[in-house]
């Protein structure tokens, strides 16, 4: 009996829906289709945003470490002709392969040049040894990094063209150490 009543109630509900569907206007049908299309589009966009990897900020890490591989114990006090050593590091976070030109200057004189090619997220570290040949305090050891075609060929020309208060010579990144050289 209960099952029969439920069955009758379901049949009446279906007949009512069918009658309503026959009476619905063309506008109702169009609005229903638009609503369904909007829902499908919203779900599709949500899936796309979740699945697509996000590209972060593009940058290059450029750093120097002391001889022990940490950010301390830099060779800031040397005797004339004594060797100092640092580790130079570059990490490419540019989301593309990049070519870097590294220049090291001591008191404005280029003492080392090197080209470094890195893929995205690749790290390059290299020990760099230098000799202090002149006595004096506050000798500037500069590490200049140029990126992707920045002309690093004529440092001397850039030195003369650069404002001496901002001595980076147009580098993409720059670092420096002050070295005191005693006898």
N, CA, C and O of each residue as an XYZ file, in Angstrom:
732
protein
N       0.808     -1.185      0.000
C       0.000      0.000      0.000
C       0.865      1.269      0.000
O       0.632      2.181     -0.793
N       1.861      1.321      0.890
C       2.750      2.483      0.934
C       3.515      2.579     -0.381
O       3.687      3.664     -0.938
N       3.973      1.423     -0.870
C       4.721      1.418     -2.131
C       3.840      1.911     -3.270
O       4.304      2.642     -4.145
N       2.577      1.518     -3.263
C       1.662      1.962     -4.306
C       1.438      3.463     -4.249
O       1.345      4.121     -5.284
N       1.350      4.008     -3.031
C       1.144      5.449     -2.863
C       2.358      6.224     -3.360
O       2.224      7.264     -4.005
N       3.549      5.703     -3.049
C       4.779      6.375     -3.508
C       4.855      6.331     -5.027
O       5.225      7.310     -5.675
N       4.494      5.159     -5.591
C       4.538      5.015     -7.044
C       3.556      5.994     -7.696
O       3.887      6.614     -8.707
N       2.386      6.135     -7.146
C       1.390      7.065     -7.670
C       1.880      8.507     -7.567
O       1.713      9.297     -8.496
N       2.487      8.839     -6.428
C       3.014     10.204     -6.222
C       4.113     10.519     -7.244
O       4.158     11.627     -7.780
N       5.009      9.542     -7.520
C       6.086      9.744     -8.504
C       5.489      9.942     -9.892
O       5.927     10.828    -10.626
N       4.492      9.130    -10.270
C       3.868      9.263    -11.594
C       3.225     10.642    -11.760
O       3.366     11.274    -12.807
N       2.524     11.103    -10.729
C       1.896     12.424    -10.799
C       2.956     13.518    -10.941
O       2.774     14.476    -11.692
N       4.076     13.361    -10.202
C       5.158     14.345    -10.294
C       5.758     14.392    -11.689
O       6.049     15.467    -12.213
N       5.943     13.215    -12.292
C       6.511     13.168    -13.642
C       5.536     13.790    -14.631
O       5.951     14.555    -15.501
N       4.230     13.473    -14.515
C       3.237     14.051    -15.423
C       3.206     15.570    -15.293
O       3.087     16.283    -16.289
N       3.313     16.060    -14.055
C       3.306     17.501    -13.821
C       4.531     18.156    -14.483
O       4.412     19.204    -15.118
N       5.720     17.521    -14.328
C       6.935     18.054    -14.950
C       6.811     18.068    -16.465
O       7.229     19.025    -17.118
N       6.238     17.007    -17.025
C       6.073     16.945    -18.482
C       5.127     18.050    -18.957
O       5.373     18.695    -19.976
N       4.062     18.255    -18.219
C       3.108     19.300    -18.590
C       3.768     20.666    -18.488
O       3.563     21.527    -19.344
N       4.572     20.865    -17.422
C       5.282     22.142    -17.271
C       6.282     22.332    -18.402
O       6.436     23.440    -18.915
N       6.958     21.266    -18.791
C       7.947     21.362    -19.861
C       7.276     21.734    -21.172
O       7.830     22.502    -21.958
N       6.079     21.193    -21.415
C       5.370     21.523    -22.643
C       4.919     22.976    -22.634
O       4.867     23.622    -23.681
N       4.596     23.486    -21.459
C       4.136     24.859    -21.351
C       5.278     25.872    -21.288
O       5.056     27.066    -21.492
N       6.509     25.403    -21.006
C       7.613     26.366    -20.860
C       7.841     27.116    -22.163
O       7.653     26.582    -23.256
N       8.238     28.326    -22.018
C       8.425     29.180    -23.182
C       9.803     28.961    -23.785
O      10.678     28.335    -23.187
N       9.962     29.482    -24.957
C      11.254     29.402    -25.639
C      12.321     30.125    -24.821
O      13.468     29.680    -24.776
N      11.965     31.222    -24.183
C      12.900     31.982    -23.356
C      13.411     31.134    -22.195
O      14.597     31.175    -21.868
N      12.514     30.361    -21.570
C      12.938     29.485    -20.474
C      13.977     28.476    -20.955
O      14.967     28.220    -20.270
N      13.747     27.913    -22.124
C      14.692     26.926    -22.660
C      16.047     27.562    -22.950
O      17.085     26.969    -22.656
N      16.044     28.750    -23.517
C      17.299     29.447    -23.824
C      18.049     29.767    -22.531
O      19.261     29.571    -22.445
N      17.329     30.257    -21.538
C      17.969     30.577    -20.263
C      18.533     29.326    -19.590
O      19.600     29.381    -18.977
N      17.838     28.218    -19.696
C      18.331     26.961    -19.123
C      19.614     26.520    -19.817
O      20.568     26.106    -19.159
N      19.638     26.608    -21.134
C      20.848     26.239    -21.889
C      22.005     27.161    -21.509
O      23.128     26.691    -21.324
N      21.751     28.460    -21.390
C      22.806     29.399    -20.996
C      23.324     29.100    -19.586
O      24.527     29.175    -19.336
N      22.433     28.768    -18.685
C      22.849     28.432    -17.321
C      23.738     27.186    -17.314
O      24.773     27.165    -16.648
N      23.343     26.172    -18.037
C      24.145     24.942    -18.106
C      25.498     25.225    -18.752
O      26.525     24.738    -18.279
N      25.508     26.011    -19.833
C      26.775     26.355    -20.494
C      27.681     27.147    -19.555
O      28.892     26.930    -19.541
N      27.113     28.057    -18.773
C      27.910     28.841    -17.815
C      28.529     27.944    -16.750
O      29.688     28.124    -16.377
N      27.764     26.991    -16.270
C      28.287     26.067    -15.255
C      29.425     25.232    -15.837
O      30.460     25.060    -15.192
N      29.241     24.714    -17.045
C      30.297     23.917    -17.692
C      31.543     24.774    -17.908
O      32.656     24.303    -17.674
N      31.381     26.005    -18.341
C      32.516     26.906    -18.555
C      33.243     27.201    -17.240
O      34.473     27.193    -17.200
N      32.502     27.458    -16.180
C      33.120     27.740    -14.877
C      33.905     26.535    -14.370
O      35.008     26.690    -13.847
N      33.349     25.348    -14.521
C      34.061     24.136    -14.098
C      35.323     23.954    -14.941
O      36.382     23.622    -14.408
N      35.216     24.168    -16.245
C      36.386     24.045    -17.124
C      37.487     25.030    -16.765
O      38.661     24.661    -16.740
N      37.124     26.276    -16.487
C      38.128     27.280    -16.111
C      38.773     26.938    -14.774
O      39.976     27.133    -14.600
N      37.997     26.435    -13.841
C      38.548     26.036    -12.540
C      39.561     24.907    -12.713
O      40.635     24.939    -12.113
N      39.228     23.922    -13.519
C      40.161     22.817    -13.783
C      41.423     23.347    -14.449
O      42.524     22.932    -14.085
N      41.295     24.246    -15.407
C      42.462     24.812    -16.094
C      43.385     25.539    -15.115
O      44.602     25.354    -15.155
N      42.818     26.355    -14.245
C      43.624     27.113    -13.276
C      44.350     26.170    -12.320
O      45.499     26.419    -11.955
N      43.692     25.104    -11.919
C      44.311     24.157    -10.991
C      45.417     23.361    -11.677
O      46.466     23.123    -11.078
N      45.200     22.949    -12.914
C      46.145     22.071    -13.618
C      47.339     22.833    -14.185
O      48.447     22.298    -14.202
N      47.148     24.052    -14.645
C      48.224     24.818    -15.278
C      49.228     25.282    -14.231
O      48.849     25.902    -13.237
N      50.537     24.979    -14.454
C      51.540     25.432    -13.477
C      51.676     26.952    -13.506
O      51.599     27.586    -14.558
N      51.879     27.503    -12.334
C      52.027     28.952    -12.239
C      53.492     29.330    -12.403
O      54.370     28.704    -11.810
N      53.751     30.340    -13.197
C      55.113     30.825    -13.397
C      55.370     31.932    -12.388
O      54.645     32.924    -12.334
N      56.407     31.746    -11.597
C      56.736     32.716    -10.564
C      57.542     33.876    -11.109
O      57.638     34.086    -12.318
N      58.103     34.605    -10.203
C      58.930     35.751    -10.545
C      60.209     35.275    -11.228
O      60.792     34.266    -10.833
N      60.636     36.002    -12.248
C      61.872     35.668    -12.963
C      63.026     36.435    -12.326
O      62.969     37.656    -12.183
N      64.078     35.703    -11.944
C      65.234     36.357    -11.344
C      66.441     35.432    -11.410
O      66.316     34.249    -11.726
N      67.594     35.979    -11.112
C      68.838     35.222    -11.031
C      69.439     35.430     -9.651
O      69.584     36.562     -9.190
N      69.788     34.329     -8.997
C      70.532     34.422     -7.738
C      72.002     34.603     -8.089
O      72.524     33.907     -8.959
N      72.661     35.520     -7.427
C      74.092     35.765     -7.627
C      74.677     35.989     -6.246
O      74.249     36.894     -5.530
N      75.652     35.175     -5.864
C      76.166     35.257     -4.504
C      77.638     34.869     -4.453
O      78.174     34.237     -5.364
N      78.273     35.271     -3.353
C      79.635     34.826     -3.062
C      79.634     34.228     -1.659
O      78.951     34.709     -0.755
N      80.413     33.176     -1.510
C      80.560     32.491     -0.230
C      82.025     32.504      0.167
O      82.909     32.638     -0.680
N      82.273     32.366      1.450
C      83.648     32.249      1.923
C      84.226     30.893      1.537
O      83.511     30.047      0.999
N      85.514     30.677      1.807
C      86.183     29.435      1.411
C      85.545     28.169      1.999
O      85.694     27.083      1.439
N      84.845     28.306      3.113
C      84.211     27.143      3.738
C      82.805     26.873      3.201
O      82.120     25.978      3.697
N      82.363     27.637      2.188
C      81.058     27.422      1.568
C      79.894     28.050      2.303
O      78.742     27.709      2.037
N      80.172     28.966      3.227
C      79.109     29.673      3.939
C      79.268     31.175      3.710
O      80.278     31.633      3.175
N      78.267     31.919      4.117
C      78.290     33.370      3.906
C      79.045     34.069      5.033
O      78.536     35.015      5.633
N      80.250     33.604      5.317
C      81.114     34.263      6.295
C      82.567     33.872      6.023
O      82.857     33.090      5.119
N      83.452     34.424      6.811
C      84.894     34.187      6.680
C      85.426     34.575      5.292
O      86.257     33.875      4.712
N      84.932     35.696      4.780
C      85.431     36.207      3.503
C      86.869     36.702      3.692
O      87.230     37.147      4.781
N      87.681     36.627      2.650
C      89.062     37.116      2.756
C      89.102     38.639      2.666
O      89.313     39.190      1.585
N      88.906     39.312      3.775
C      88.850     40.775      3.776
C      90.125     41.414      4.303
O      90.249     42.638      4.297
N      91.068     40.607      4.757
C      92.350     41.127      5.234
C      93.443     40.167      4.774
O      93.523     39.029      5.235
N      94.288     40.651      3.851
C      95.339     39.818      3.263
C      96.672     40.537      3.331
O      96.727     41.759      3.467
N      97.743     39.771      3.236
C      99.084     40.341      3.080
C      99.362     40.469      1.586
O      98.752     39.762      0.784
N     100.270     41.357      1.202
C     100.643     41.516     -0.207
C     101.048     40.148     -0.750
O     101.804     39.423     -0.104
N     100.551     39.795     -1.930
C     100.809     38.546     -2.652
C     100.123     37.329     -2.015
O     100.276     36.215     -2.514
N      99.382     37.519     -0.939
C      98.643     36.404     -0.342
C      97.395     36.125     -1.180
O      96.764     37.043     -1.704
N      97.057     34.849     -1.293
C      95.871     34.464     -2.051
C      94.622     34.556     -1.178
O      94.632     34.211      0.004
N      93.559     35.029     -1.798
C      92.241     35.000     -1.176
C      91.346     34.125     -2.034
O      91.537     34.048     -3.248
N      90.374     33.465     -1.423
C      89.495     32.581     -2.187
C      88.048     32.766     -1.745
O      87.747     32.820     -0.552
N      87.162     32.862     -2.733
C      85.720     32.891     -2.501
C      85.072     31.904     -3.468
O      85.687     31.470     -4.442
N      83.855     31.571     -3.186
C      83.079     30.729     -4.098
C      82.010     31.622     -4.714
O      81.234     32.258     -4.002
N      81.977     31.663     -6.044
C      80.988     32.474     -6.761
C      79.848     31.550     -7.176
O      80.087     30.464     -7.704
N      78.610     31.980     -6.938
C      77.449     31.165     -7.288
C      76.434     31.924     -8.114
O      76.182     33.109     -7.896
N      75.854     31.206     -9.075
C      74.781     31.750     -9.922
C      73.694     30.682    -10.003
O      73.989     29.510    -10.237
N      72.435     31.084     -9.809
C      71.307     30.171     -9.969
C      70.299     30.846    -10.898
O      69.860     31.967    -10.643
N      69.938     30.149    -11.978
C      69.019     30.683    -12.976
C      67.571     30.344    -12.595
O      67.184     29.176    -12.561
N      66.783     31.385    -12.310
C      65.340     31.241    -12.077
C      64.585     32.098    -13.099
O      63.566     32.705    -12.772
N      65.083     32.142    -14.324
C      64.515     33.012    -15.362
C      63.467     32.303    -16.225
O      62.911     32.915    -17.137
N      63.189     31.026    -15.954
C      62.248     30.228    -16.735
C      62.668     30.092    -18.191
O      61.822     29.922    -19.069
N      63.973     30.166    -18.454
C      64.534     29.985    -19.796
C      66.031     29.764    -19.649
O      66.623     30.100    -18.623
N      66.636     29.196    -20.686
C      68.094     29.088    -20.691
C      68.671     30.498    -20.747
O      68.152     31.359    -21.458
N      69.736     30.730    -20.001
C      70.343     32.064    -19.970
C      71.850     31.948    -20.087
O      72.465     31.005    -19.591
N      72.424     32.929    -20.754
C      73.873     33.037    -20.870
C      74.303     34.229    -20.030
O      73.789     35.336    -20.189
N      75.241     33.990    -19.146
C      75.742     35.033    -18.257
C      77.212     35.288    -18.563
O      77.946     34.380    -18.952
N      77.625     36.526    -18.383
C      79.037     36.881    -18.458
C      79.420     37.389    -17.074
O      78.834     38.340    -16.555
N      80.406     36.739    -16.497
C      80.886     37.094    -15.170
C      82.200     37.835    -15.318
O      83.091     37.394    -16.043
N      82.320     38.958    -14.633
C      83.578     39.703    -14.594
C      83.927     39.980    -13.142
O      83.065     40.311    -12.327
N      85.204     39.839    -12.839
C      85.698     40.170    -11.506
C      86.706     41.295    -11.675
O      87.628     41.196    -12.485
N      86.530     42.363    -10.910
C      87.420     43.517    -10.973
C      88.025     43.758     -9.593
O      87.356     43.595     -8.572
N      89.278     44.142     -9.577
C      89.936     44.562     -8.345
C      90.371     45.997     -8.549
O      91.222     46.275     -9.394
N      89.800     46.906     -7.788
C      90.065     48.346     -7.924
C      89.844     48.834     -9.352
O      90.621     49.639     -9.863
N      88.773     48.341    -10.000
C      88.418     48.798    -11.337
C      89.155     48.110    -12.466
O      88.907     48.430    -13.628
N      90.054     47.176    -12.177
C      90.798     46.456    -13.209
C      90.244     45.037    -13.320
O      90.137     44.321    -12.325
N      89.894     44.642    -14.546
C      89.352     43.298    -14.762
C      90.449     42.270    -14.503
O      91.523     42.324    -15.101
N      90.159     41.331    -13.598
C      91.140     40.279    -13.313
C      90.622     38.894    -13.723
O      91.369     37.916    -13.690
N      89.348     38.815    -14.107
C      88.785     37.529    -14.537
C      87.520     37.774    -15.336
O      86.729     38.660    -15.011
N      87.331     36.966    -16.406
C      86.102     36.975    -17.202
C      85.722     35.531    -17.476
O      86.584     34.687    -17.724
N      84.436     35.255    -17.429
C      83.991     33.892    -17.716
C      82.553     33.920    -18.206
O      81.724     34.673    -17.694
N      82.260     33.079    -19.218
C      80.894     32.905    -19.701
C      80.288     31.690    -19.011
O      80.951     30.666    -18.841
N      79.029     31.810    -18.617
C      78.331     30.724    -17.931
C      76.962     30.560    -18.585
O      76.188     31.514    -18.656
N      76.663     29.348    -19.064
C      75.361     29.037    -19.655
C      74.590     28.145    -18.691
O      75.083     27.093    -18.283
N      73.383     28.563    -18.326
C      72.581     27.802    -17.364
C      71.160     27.605    -17.872
O      70.559     28.514    -18.445
N      70.633     26.405    -17.654
C      69.227     26.138    -17.918
C      68.416     26.610    -16.710
O      68.975     26.917    -15.657
N      67.103     26.665    -16.873
C      66.230     27.085    -15.773
C      66.461     26.189    -14.556
O      66.524     24.966    -14.682
N      66.586     26.798    -13.390
C      66.817     26.139    -12.098
C      68.184     25.470    -11.975
O      68.409     24.716    -11.028
N      69.090     25.723    -12.897
C      70.437     25.152    -12.799
C      71.315     26.069    -11.943
O      71.185     27.292    -11.980
N      72.208     25.448    -11.174
C      73.112     26.170    -10.278
C      74.544     25.988    -10.742
O      74.949     24.895    -11.138
N      75.310     27.079    -10.689
C      76.739     27.047    -11.006
C      77.482     27.650     -9.824
O      77.174     28.762     -9.396
N      78.454     26.925     -9.297
C      79.331     27.443     -8.246
C      80.760     27.138     -8.650
O      81.063     26.052     -9.144
N      81.636     28.112     -8.434
C      83.025     27.943     -8.834
C      83.926     28.665     -7.836
O      83.680     29.826     -7.511
N      84.972     27.987     -7.345
C      85.915     28.682     -6.470
C      86.729     29.690     -7.283
O      87.149     29.404     -8.404
N      86.941     30.850     -6.711
C      87.713     31.893     -7.391
C      88.835     32.336     -6.462
O      88.599     32.725     -5.318
N      90.062     32.271     -6.976
C      91.241     32.665     -6.205
C      91.814     33.945     -6.798
O      91.888     34.096     -8.017
N      92.218     34.865     -5.927
C      92.807     36.124     -6.386
C      93.994     36.469     -5.499
O      94.094     36.012     -4.360
N      94.891     37.285     -6.043
C      96.058     37.766     -5.293
C      95.961     39.267     -5.126
O      95.643     39.989     -6.072
N      96.235     39.730     -3.930
C      96.308     41.165     -3.671
C      97.762     41.577     -3.900
O      98.656     41.119     -3.188
N      98.003     42.437     -4.888
C      99.396     42.767     -5.229
C      99.826     44.140     -4.741
O     101.018     44.446     -4.740
N      98.882     44.970     -4.327
C      99.235     46.302     -3.827
C      98.761     46.466     -2.395
O      97.685     46.001     -2.021
N      99.582     47.135     -1.601
C      99.213     47.428     -0.223
C      98.156     48.540     -0.224
O      98.204     49.454     -1.047
N      97.206     48.447      0.706
C      96.203     49.505      0.835
C      94.929     48.995      1.474
O      94.600     47.812      1.391
N      94.222     49.906      2.109
C      92.953     49.559      2.742
C      91.804     49.778      1.766
O      91.919     50.535      0.803
N      90.707     49.106      2.034
C      89.462     49.275      1.275
C      89.658     49.125     -0.229
O      89.221     49.978     -1.002
N      90.307     48.055     -0.642
C      90.406     47.754     -2.068
C      89.127     47.012     -2.459
O      88.729     46.044     -1.810
N      88.496     47.484     -3.529
C      87.186     46.952     -3.901
C      87.339     45.774     -4.860
O      87.876     45.911     -5.959
N      86.855     44.620     -4.418
C      86.804     43.423     -5.256
C      85.353     43.287     -5.713
O      84.466     42.991     -4.913
N      85.122     43.509     -7.017
C      83.762     43.529     -7.558
C      83.491     42.285     -8.386
O      84.359     41.785     -9.100
N      82.271     41.803     -8.270
C      81.800     40.663     -9.044
C      80.598     41.164     -9.842
O      79.558     41.483     -9.267
N      80.740     41.231    -11.154
C      79.685     41.767    -12.016
C      79.108     40.641    -12.858
O      79.851     39.835    -13.418
N      77.791     40.587    -12.946
C      77.117     39.566    -13.736
C      76.276     40.253    -14.801
O      75.409     41.074    -14.501
N      76.551     39.900    -16.051
C      75.794     40.415    -17.190
C      74.973     39.261    -17.747
O      75.405     38.110    -17.692
N      73.802     39.558    -18.277
C      72.898     38.496    -18.722
C      72.513     38.655    -20.182
O      72.215     39.755    -20.647
N      72.524     37.526    -20.901
C      71.978     37.397    -22.254
C      72.298     38.558    -23.183
O      71.429     39.369    -23.503
N      73.520     38.628    -23.601
C      73.894     39.591    -24.619
C      74.250     40.963    -24.119
O      74.598     41.825    -24.925
N      74.182     41.210    -22.825
C      74.656     42.500    -22.316
C      76.141     42.556    -22.616
O      76.884     41.641    -22.259
N      76.573     43.602    -23.258
C      77.954     43.675    -23.730
C      78.908     43.852    -22.560
O      78.949     44.904    -21.923
N      79.671     42.806    -22.294
C      80.660     42.887    -21.224
C      82.064     42.896    -21.804
O      83.037     42.740    -21.065
N      82.187     43.074    -23.110
C      83.493     42.954    -23.763
C      84.440     44.089    -23.396
O      85.642     43.862    -23.259
N      83.932     45.291    -23.235
C      84.812     46.437    -23.003
C      84.555     47.066    -21.644
O      83.963     48.141    -21.546
N      85.000     46.396    -20.612
C      84.803     46.917    -19.259
C      85.437     48.281    -19.089
O      84.874     49.149    -18.423
N      86.596     48.479    -19.681
C      87.289     49.762    -19.533
C      86.428     50.900    -20.071
O      86.362     51.967    -19.461
N      85.761     50.680    -21.220
C      84.875     51.714    -21.767
C      83.712     51.980    -20.817
O      83.346     53.134    -20.595
N      83.130     50.926    -20.258
C      82.012     51.101    -19.336
C      82.454     51.830    -18.080
O      81.713     52.649    -17.537
N      83.664     51.531    -17.619
C      84.164     52.183    -16.407
C      84.224     53.691    -16.612
O      83.860     54.450    -15.714
N      84.677     54.132    -17.772
C      84.790     55.567    -18.030
C      83.427     56.223    -18.231
O      83.271     57.415    -17.968
N      82.447     55.462    -18.692
C      81.124     56.024    -18.961
C      80.201     55.984    -17.745
O      79.131     56.592    -17.772
N      80.583     55.298    -16.703
C      79.704     55.083    -15.558
C      79.913     56.145    -14.499
O      81.027     56.613    -14.268
N      78.823     56.512    -13.866
C      78.893     57.415    -12.728
C      79.657     56.703    -11.615
O      79.252     55.621    -11.188
N      80.734     57.278    -11.147
C      81.608     56.602    -10.193
C      80.959     56.376     -8.834
O      81.479     55.598     -8.034
N      79.841     57.032     -8.549
C      79.179     56.778     -7.268
C      78.359     55.490     -7.326
O      78.004     54.942     -6.282
N      78.059     55.010     -8.508
C      77.308     53.763     -8.669
C      78.081     52.882     -9.636
O      77.731     52.778    -10.811
N      79.108     52.265     -9.148
C      80.087     51.571     -9.981
C      79.677     50.164    -10.383
O      80.432     49.228    -10.115
N      78.529     49.962    -11.007
C      78.143     48.618    -11.415
C      78.324     48.394    -12.907
O      78.154     47.269    -13.376
N      78.662     49.425    -13.663
C      78.989     49.306    -15.090
C      77.859     48.683    -15.906
O      78.128     47.993    -16.889
N      76.640     48.902    -15.536
C      75.507     48.366    -16.293
C      75.272     46.881    -16.082
O      74.601     46.252    -16.901
N      75.793     46.306    -15.025
C      75.647     44.871    -14.770
C      74.215     44.522    -14.371
O      73.499     45.336    -13.788
N      73.821     43.305    -14.697
C      72.508     42.779    -14.307
C      72.460     42.567    -12.792
O      71.457     42.880    -12.150
N      73.529     42.043    -12.232
C      73.686     41.867    -10.787
C      75.124     42.219    -10.424
O      76.026     42.037    -11.240
N      75.349     42.717     -9.217
C      76.713     43.038     -8.796
C      76.880     42.780     -7.304
O      75.950     42.943     -6.515
N      78.081     42.376     -6.946
C      78.461     42.137     -5.553
C      79.852     42.706     -5.355
O      80.578     42.914     -6.327
N      80.234     42.961     -4.114
C      81.609     43.407     -3.880
C      82.059     43.068     -2.461
O      81.252     42.863     -1.555
N      83.368     43.018     -2.311
C      84.019     42.865     -1.008
C      85.035     43.974     -0.867
O      85.654     44.376     -1.853
N      85.216     44.473      0.335
C      86.285     45.419      0.623
C      87.430     44.622      1.240
O      87.244     43.916      2.231
N      88.609     44.739      0.648
C      89.766     43.965      1.096
C      90.859     44.924      1.558
O      91.227     45.850      0.837
N      91.371     44.697      2.758
C      92.523     45.447      3.270
C      93.769     44.611      3.008
O      93.828     43.437      3.372
N      94.776     45.238      2.365
C      96.020     44.527      2.043
C      97.152     45.192      2.815
O      97.392     46.393      2.689
N      97.836     44.393      3.610
C      98.953     44.899      4.415
C     100.246     44.260      3.908
O     100.219     43.324      3.110
N     101.367     44.778      4.380
C     102.663     44.218      3.958
C     102.971     42.935      4.664
O     104.019     42.335      4.425
